[in-house]
Amino acid sequence: MNRSLVKQLRALVGKENVLDADEDLLLYGYDATPAGPVTAPEAVVLPGDAEQVAAVVCLANEAGLPLVARGAGTGLTGGARPLRGGLVLSTQRLNRVITIDEENLQAVVQPGVVTEQLQQQVEARGLFYPPDPQSRATCTIGGNLAENAGGPRALKYGVTRTHVLAAEVVLPQGQLVRLGARTVKSVAGYDLLSLLVGSEGTLGVFTEATLRLLPLPPARHTLLAVFAELEPAARAVVEVMRAGILPSAVEFMDGAALRCVEQYEPCGLPDSAQALLIVEVDGGPAQVAEDAAAVDRVLRRAGAVEVRLARDDAQAADLWRARRSAGPALARIAPLKVNEDIVVPLSQLPRAVTGIQDLAAEYDSRCAIFGHAGDGNLHVNFMADPSRPEEVTRVEEAVARMFELVVSLGGSITGEHGVGTTKQAFLGLEVPAAVMDVMRRIKRELDPAGIMNPGKIFPLTENDARAKDE
Amino acid sequence: MSESDPLLAEVERCVRCGACLAHCPTYREEEREWAVARGRIALAEAHRRQQLPAARRLRRYLSTCLLCGSCTAGCPNEVDTSSIVRLARQQMIAEGSGGRFKAWLLRHILPAGKRLQRLFGLARLTRPLWARRLPRSSGLRLRVGTPAGGPARWLPELARPFLHRRRLPRTFGSGSPRVFVFPGCVSNYLNPEHTLSLLRLLAGAGADAVVPRGLGCCGLVALSAGENDTARRLARKNLDILWPKAGDRPDFITTPCGSCAYMLKVHFPGLLASDDERSERARQMSERVLPFSVLWQEKLFPSHHLNHSGQPKPPGTGPAPGSTGEVITWHDPCHLSRGLRVRKQPREILQSLEGARFQPMEEADICCGNGGLFSVLHPELSWKIARRKLKNVEETECSIVATECSGCWLQLGWMATQSERSIKVLSLPEVIERYRSGPEKK
């Protein structure tokens, strides 16, 4: 990057907050996405306040520099990866919890706050911030907003969007604006906050968020159910929801995922197990006990061969062990893991699960399914050895067919991870051409210079910054 | 999984998920990607693939890893960052890059027993030039290695005489079990009491404890710096004494320092694997190495762990707060807790002490920030990490911090000089002795 630009950036945010050594740039080119190209940015900027963010965005506009906002770099679809050099804007220094307002049940936070740290702080005051993406110990609120992150509790409490009341955002042309209102209700004009949440950094950079909090549920019970067949387990999920109980989580694992876990960390599950459900209910102590008993009955009636109940956190941690180990266990046995986070309407869950297993058999690939089945969201993991190209091709074909199946069942190609770069090819399956056109026009209108995270959601176009260099 | 290069094979297991961000002590302070395992692994990989030269910045970034193993413990794939960083440092040394003075010290002074002894002798003689005595407590305030804007680095007074000059049991007599004691450098030159206290305890328990002549540095500091040849030379020398080809072999080998124990037990067999004459002996020796807390708790039946009615003292039942009993907390050394997976035994020992109350601290197993040469090379970062440790220590309202590693002992000692409270840092044997002879006898 030319020296005068670096100098201008340093003048804006301070010398030590602009990184441009090769050793540093290399480390801001990646995120947690398993595959795909990694290219380093030309500079990393770490602003200290919203005004500095706005100033950096203005400069990027003038210079035609692509700009990628980055939280902790834990995304799975390449959202935080720069594709054409330019700037990475790290929110790491914007990491203050500004207020926790116990009267209005709100927290005002900067984007670099780590999700779990916020949760611990509010829980210490008897409050609750429910969104719990798998990476919550490291991921940041800014990234959660940009990707509209989910997690197991989304079933009962909703995804990140549900909990954002207002936000301060730097728009692609550098305007610092506030969206939404610090109230539970507000219908004043277009809901631009909803447009920004989940826009994957293509429409702005969050500099502050007002989050809605809930009272912390005082009690929680966890049940683990083992099934000897797959389909009854998928149907049991539907039955639990129909029994008039809204669990705080319903997690699912298929036989392949279970066998991986048993090898990695034995949890004492019966050999015959072909599926496992973990159901969590929370609320007042009496209600929770009643709900747990009802769930237990439903699970047994649906064909569970074994149901275990945990009444406290320590016992629950034991039950969650199998589910928590699923990711690492799979990572250990398979060199390449294609992790897709599809979602279907709940009633279609049995058809989706069996359909995907049939596809895996048809394409002769190993496939393990686990996920947040209560909201129809499944993590489907196809495994392949990258040194065998024909195996990789088979997986790619199976994945494409799976997306077709999901969309035909009325589902979505991504429930949590976003489109980024890795799902662009399939977006058209789900989103009609006319809607895609609206999305593209919104992007062009808000970001005429094409500097905000170009090449994400939509492929790179001639409107994007640096298009002429290619 | 086609990599045959050991560094790249381990790197391949890292999927850059970022779980280490929540565990790395240096990342907590710096919040930059170079300061966390994921970043260091990417740097080591780029260097190995010849995409990055071993320039000053790369060497500095890779030298900021404490090798504490917290990232590995929190990693879904248990990626061994410490090995990756050690291999990268090794490669940079093979390429001839790195500090000359450090290399000279590690290669020519550390492994040569006589030279190391002379260096420490010279240091003791010239002390007024590089340190001055602390006014209120024992110890020295160093003129070097002090962080900018931080407190002066503390060092205990050099021992007089050094441990190896003392009259100690050198050959086995009639006790059982027969134990070789490996003092380690810190105990030899700075605090002989760690070893002397351990010897008294073992003798009191009927064991035959001996400090064989000629032992040197365990070599962990060289291994961590990537100086494998030096580490191997030291391993050979120590092995030939601790598990000789012929002559007396002990039932157990112990040491007051958990890091020395880790080096002997975990790394000697690896370093000597291709030494035909020694590989089998190194393996046999390794099986006999027990950190002091494990030896004490599991091999020497601790009748003094029982209370007056002959029952084991249940956990956490010391005198109530406010009573006269001293409050003791425990710091887990990285190499003991994650390196050797020893956590239970020291806590059991502390809980069983009569007249003291064991009060666990928060984050007891987070690195203290010593990390061997780390604390000298990166004093500012080292102090930031120590400051957090101090906060956790002070919250226990303890008057004693116990630990089982000489590196931690040095770092915690430095930390304690900055407390408003009066805090003693003691090795585990010293703590046990303190309460066996009654708390009134200091």
Interface residues (C-beta under 8 A of the other chain):
Chain A: L19 A21 D22 E23 D24 L26 L27 Y28 Y30 D31 A32 P34 A72 G73 T74 Q92 R93 N95 V114 E116 S135 A137 T138 C139 G327 P328 A331 R332 P335 S387
Chain B: M1 S2 E12 V15 R16 C17 G18 A19 L21 A22 E31 R32 E33 W34 G39 A42 L43 A46 Q51 L52 A55 R57 L58 Y61 P76 N77
